[in-house]
C-alpha cells in the first residue's frame, strides 16, 4: 500500500516513496525472517539434537535469543501508520479493510496450514509429539480460520501462527482507531495517538507483565505502538521529542521489571527512527539478495516450519542421525525454505494480496477528500 507522505525536513526521501520501497524496512524484515527461521530450527527436534555436537552453542543461543518478532511488530506499526493514516476512514472503509487484511494475511496462512498438515502426515510416526502436536481436529481448524485458536484454547498448527493472529488483531485495532478519528471524531481528534499512549502505558505496566495475555493484542501493543510513534515523529510532528519520550517510557518499564523483549523493540525502534529521520532508510541497503529476501519474508515465515518437519521426518526415516548429516539437513532445510518461500510468494502471497485489493477497494486520500469539500 502506498500513499503520499509528509517528509521531515531532515529527510532526503521523495514524498512519492511508497512504504513497500523503503529499503531499510525491507532489510529489517529480511533479517528478522532469517533469525526467526533459525530460532525454530534450534527449538524443534530431532535435527537440533543430532546437530548439537557440532552446533550446540550456536543452536542454544538461537533457541534462547533468536526471537525477532519484535522487529515485525515495530516495522508493522510504522508501515501501517505510513500506509493508512493519510486516508479517510469512515465505516465503509473499515469494512473494506477487514476484507483486504484477511486476504493479505489469512489466505497465505490458510495455505501454510495445508502445507504443515501434509508435513505432519508424512512425519507423525517419526517425529516427537512436541513437533507434530496432537491429531488435528475440526474445531481446531475452524478456530484457525478466524485466528481464534489460542483464545479458544486450541493448539497452534504451526510455529509462528500466534504472531499472525496477534498481527491481525493489531491491524483491526489500528484501523478502528482511524475510524474513531474520521467518523465520530470528524478528523479533529487524533485517536490513534490519544488512545495509543495510555494503552501503551497500561500494557507496559500491566498486560505485558502477565504471559496469560500473550494471545491478545494488548500484550504486544507497546512494540507495535513504537512504529506508530516513529511515523508521527518523522512524518507529522517532524520533531524527535515524541519518539524520545516513548523510548524513555520503555526504559522506565524495563527498570520496573526487566524484559528483554522491550530492549529488542527499543533497539529496533531507534535504528528505524534514525534511518527514517535522516533519510537513509529509503535508499539502503540496495543489495538485491537482501531486498529479495525481505520481500518474501512473510512467505518464509510461513513455510519454513513445514519444511523443517518434512526434512526432519525424512532424516528420521533414513536414520541419518549423525551430527554431520544433521548439520547438512539444517542447511538443506533453510535452502528449501528459501526456494519454497519464493514460489509461495509468487503463487500464493501476491495473488492473495491482489484479491484483497479487488474485493476491498481503498478509500480516497484524506487530503483529496478535504480538497473536494473545500
N, C-alpha and C positions, 0 to 999 in steps of 0.2 A: 504494500500500500504506500502511496506517496502523495504528499501534499506540499504546497509551497510553505516554507517556514521562515520565520524571522530569525536572522542570524546575528550573533553577537558582534559588536564592533571589534572584538579581539579575534574573530574567526575569519579564516580565509575561504570558508565554504561558499559555494554558489547557492543562492536561495533555491535553485531548482534541483539541488541534490536530494534524491529520494532516500528514504530510510534504508531501502534494501541495497543501496550502493555506498553506504558508509563503511569503508573498508575495515576500519578498526573493529566495528561491531561484528562484521563477518568473521574477522580474525579471532575475536574472543569466542565466538560460537564454535569455531573450528577447534580451538584448544580445549574448550570445555567438553565437547563431544568426545574427543580422543581420551581425555582424562577419565571421563565417566565410563567409557567402554572398558578401559583397563582396570578401573576400580571394580567393575563387575567381574572381569576375568580373574581378579585377585581374590574375590569373595567366594565364588562358587566352585565346588569340587566337580570332577576329580582332577582336572588338569592342573589346578593350582597346587594341589597336594603332591602330585607326581613331579612337578617342576620345582618344588621347594628346595631340594638340594642344590640347585643351580641358581635360582632366582628368589630364594626365600626372603632375603632382606628387602628387596625391591617390591615383591608382592605384598609383604607385610605392611610396608609403608603405603602402598597404593590402597590396600584394604582399609587402613586407618585414616589416611589423609586425602585420598583421591576423590573426595566428594566435591563436585564442581557445579552442582545445581544452582548455587547462589549466583554464578555468572549468568545463567539463563534467566533467573528471576530479575536481576538488576537490569540486564540488557533488555529483557522483555518489557519491563516498566517504561524504560526510556523510549523504545521503539513504538510502543502503544501510544504514549503521550505524543510523540513526534508525528505519528500517522493519523491519530484520531482527534486530537484536541482542537484542530483547526476546522472541524466540520460541524454542521448543525445537527444536534442530537435531540430531535423530537421523538415521540413514541414510535412512529413507523420506522425510523432509522434504527432504533434499538431492536425492534423485531427482526429487521433485515440483518443486523449484525450477528444476532444469535445464530441465524442460519449460516452465514458466512463462516463464523468461528467454528461451528460444529463440522462443517465440511473441511475446513482447513486443518483442524486437529483431529476430529473424530473419525473421518473416513480413513486416513492413513493408520490411525490407531486400531481401527477395526481390521484393516488388512494385516497389521502386525499380529493381531490376535490369531488370525488364521495361520500365519507362519509359525508362531510359537506353539499352536495346537498341533501342527504337523510334526514339529520337532519333539514335542512330548510323546506323540505316538511312536516315534522312532526310538526314543531313549528311555521310556518309562521303566522298562525292566532292567536297564543297565546303569542308571544314574540314581543317586540317593534322592529321597523324597524332598529334601531341602532345595533341590533344583527343580524337580518336576511338579512338586506340590501334590495335593490330593487330587483324585479324579475330578475333572471339570463337571459342574452341574448346570442345568438350565437356568435356575435362578441366579447363579453366579454370572453367567453370560449376560442375562438381562440387566443385571446391575451394572455391568461394564458398559452396556450400550448408553447409559445415562451418566457415566462417570461417578457412580454411587457405591461402588463395591466396598471401599474402605468404610464409608459412613454406615453402610448396612451390615458390616461385619464379615464380608467375604474376602477371601484371599485374592491379591492381585495375580493375574495370569502371567505377568511378565515383569522382570526387573525394570523399574523406571516408570511403570504405569501410574504410580501415585503422583508423579510430577505432572503428568498430562491432566489428571483430574484437578489438581490444585491450580494449574495454569488456566484451565477453563473457568474455574470459579473466579479467579482474579480478573480475568478478562471481562466477565459479566459484571462484576462489582465496579470495575473502572468505567465500563460503558454506562452502567446505571448512574454513576456519579456525574457523567457528562449529560445524561438526560435530566438529572436534577438541576444542572446548571442552565440548560437551554429550555427546559419545559417549565416546571414550577418556578425556577429562578429567573427565567426570562433573560438569561445572559448576564445578569447583574451580580450573581454570586458564583465565585469560583469554587464550586462544590468539591472537585477532586482534591484541592488543597485544604479547603475549610474542613472537610471531613477527614482527609488523609492524615493530617498532623495529629489530632487526638487519637485516631485509630492506631497510628504507628506507636505513639507513646503507650497506649493501653496494651498493645501487643507486646512491646519490648519488656514491660514490667509485669505482665500477667500471662497472656496466652503463650508467648514464646518461651516461657519458663516451664510449661507443662506439656510433655510429649503426648498427652492424651488428646491434644488439639491438633496433632500433626496431619489429620485428614481434612482440615479446614483451612480456608484462605487466610484467616486471621493469624494463624501461627506463622505464616510466611510473609505476611504483608510488609514488615519492615524492609525486607530485601527488595521487594517489588517497588515500594514507595521511594526507595533510593533513586531508581531510574526516573520516576516522575519528578522528583526534586531536581535532578540534574537537568532535565528538559526545561523546567521552569527557570532555573538559574541561568542557563545558557541562552535560551531562545525567547524568553518572555521578560523576565526581570532584568536580564543582561547584567546581573550582579552576582558575585560568588557567595554573598552572605547567607542566602538560604541553604546553599549546599554545605557550607562550613558549619552552620548551626545544626544541620541534621547529622553531619559527621560527629560533632561534639555530643549529640544525643546518643549516638551509637557507642561512643567511648564511655559515657556515663553508664549506659546499660551494661556494658562489659565489666565495668567496675562494680556494679550492683551484683551481677552474677556472671562469671566468665562463660562465654560461649564462642567457640572457635568460628561458628557459622557467621556471627556478627563481624568478626575480624575479616573473614573472607569477603563478605559483602562490602565492608568498608574499603578494603584494598581495591577490589574490582571497581567500586564506585569512584574512588579517587583517580584511578587511571582513566576510566571512561570520561569523567568530568574534564580532566586535563586535556585529553585528546579532542573533545568537542569544544572546549573553551578556547583552546589555542588553534584549532582548525586542522591539525594534522590527522585527526581521526577520519577525515573524509578522503584522504589520499594515501594512507599507509595502513597495513602493508599491501603491496601490489603483486606479491608473488602468486602466480596462477594456481599453484598447488594449494596454498593456504586459502585463497578465496574460493576455490572449487570445493574444498573440504568444508568450509564454512557454510556454503550454500546447501550442501547435503547433510548438514549437521543434525537436523531433525530426523531425517531418514536413518542416519547412522545410529542415533539414539534409539530408534525403534527396532532396528533389525539385528543389532549386534548380539543381543541375548539369544534369540532363536539360533543364530549361527553357532554361538558358544555351546548351546545344548546339543546341537547336531554333531559338531566336531567331537565334543566330549563323549557322546554315545558311540560314535564311530571308533574312537580310540579305545573305548572300553570293550567294544565288541571284538576288536582285533588284538586286544591285550597288549597294546603299545604303551606300557606304563613306565618305561624308563625315563629318567629325568631329561635326557637329551631330546627324546621324542616328544615329551610333554612340552618342552620349550618350543620345539618345532610346531606343535599343534597350536600353541597360543599365537605364534606368529601367523600361522595359516588362518586361524580364526579372525584375526584382525584384517588380514588381506582380503579374505572372503567377505567380511563385513563391509569393507570399503566398496567392493565390486557390487554387492547386493544393494548397498545404500544408493549407489549411483543409479542402478536400474529402478529401484523403488522410487527415487526422486523423480525420474523421468516418466514412469508409467503409473505411479500412484499419487505422489505428493502434488506434482504440478497439475494433473487433471482434477484432483480434489479441490485445489485452490481455485481453479478456473470454474468448476461447477458452482462453488460458493459465490463467486462473483456474478455468475449468471442468475442464480436463484435470489440473491440479495444485493441488488444494485446499491452502490454507495450513495449516501445523501450528498447534497451540494456543500461546497465550502462555505464556512460561516461568513467570510468576507464577501462572497458573491451574494449570499442572502441579504446581508446588510446593504450592499450596493443596490440590489434590486428594490429594496424597500425605501431607499432614500429619495 
